[in-house]
Amino acid sequence: MNTDALFTDLQDALLVHERIYNTWKDEIAGFVARKDATADEFLLQEILSEILEYIRRTADLIRYVGKDVCRSGELSTDSQGNILLDGQRIPPMEEFEVYLYDEIAQKMVWKRTFVTISAQRMAPRLAGLENSMPINGVKARARW
């Protein structure tokens, strides 16, 4: 795969996504907030809201894949239960990658995750991964 050409095209797409998002987000938000929408407008409100979210998320992913790894090491926890990467606390909702065994791929792979805290469970955990997975010593890296 020619990743250089792909990343060049993704950067072009990012500019388009950002232009659309920045040009239309406020107008779409105002339209979506209307309470007097007809049935057809209500459907359009849902669709436009979803499109705007996909545009934002796609732009975030393009920016993410274009970043270099800036920190790597092992995960650990401190006395307050915070999750640390190479001794530095990882803030909630900040994406990073962990190296672990994937059952479907049947091999070690890098997976994106982030630290999450729920109201019901105050201890931080890694989103999308088994709660029982031991955190200490897991190889990790960040593209912050």
N, C-alpha and C positions, 0 to 999 in steps of 0.2 A: 504494500500500500504506500502510495506517495503522500506521506503525512505532511510534508512541507506545502504541497499544493492544497491539500485539504484544509490546513490551518490558515492559509492565505484566504481561501474561500470563506471559511468560518469568520475570519476577521471582517470581511466584506459584509457578510450576513449580520454580524454584530452591529455594524453601523446602521444597517437598514432597520434592524429590530429596535435599536435605541431611538432612531428617528421616529418610527411609528409610535413607540411607547410614549416618548416625550411629547409628541404632537397631539396624540389622541387621548391620553390617560385621563385628563381632567374632564374632557367632554363626555367620554364614556362613563366616567364615575358619576357625573351629573345625570346622565340618561338612566343609568342603573338605579340611582337613588330615587327616581320618580315613583311615587306611590299610585299615580293615576294611570298607569300603563294599561293598555288593552291586552287581551290574551296574546295576540301576536307580538306586541311590544315586550311583554313579559318574557316570551321565549327569546327574543332578540337580546334582551337585557342579560339573560343567563349565558347565551352564546358569546356575546361581546365580552362579558366579564371573564369567561373561561379563556377566550382568545388572548385577552390582555395578560392573564396569569401565565399562559403558555409562552407568550412573547418574553415576559420578564424572566421566567425560569430558563428558557432557551438562552437568553443573553447571559444569565448567571453561569450556565454550564459552559458556554463558549469562553467566558472570561476565566473560569476555573481551569479548563483543560489547557489554556494558554499560559498558566503560571508555572514557574519552576518550583521544584521542591526546595523549601527554605529551611526546614527543620526536620530532623529524623532522629529516632532513638527508640526507647522502650516506654511503654505506658506504665504508670504506677498510680497509687492513690496516696493522698496525704491524710493526716489525722482527722481532718474535717470531712473526708470522703470525696474530696475533689479529685478529678482525673487529671493526671499530669502527663505531659509528653516531654521527655528528657528533662524533667524537673520543673517545667513551666506549666501552670494551670491552663487547661483548655476551657475557654468560656463556653457556656451553653449555646447551642445552635451553630457553632463554628465547625465547618466541614473539615475533615482530615481523613487519612486513609490508614487502614490496618491490614496487616499481612496475616492471613489465616487460611485454614483449610476449608475449601468449598466442596460441599457434598455433591453438588450437581456437576461441577467441573472435575471433581475428584483429584484436585491438586491445590497447592498453595497459590493464593491470588491476593492482589490488593483490592480492597473494598472500601468505598466511601462510607463514612458514618459521621455522626456528630453527637455531642454530649447532650442528653436531655434530662430534664427534671420534671416530674409530674406533681400535681397538687397532692395526689394520694400517696406518692412515694417520693420522699425528699432525697433519697440517695441518688446521685447521678448514675446514669447508665448510658450505654452506647446504642443509639437508635438502629433498629433493623437487625440487631444481633441478639443471640440468645442471652437472656438475663443471667443464666448460670455460667456463662463464659467467663473464665478468670481474666481479669484485666492486667494485673501485674505481670510485666515481662513481655507483653505482646509488642511485637515490632510495629512501629507506626511512623508516619511522615505527614507533613503538612505543606500546603501550597498557599500560605497566607501571604 
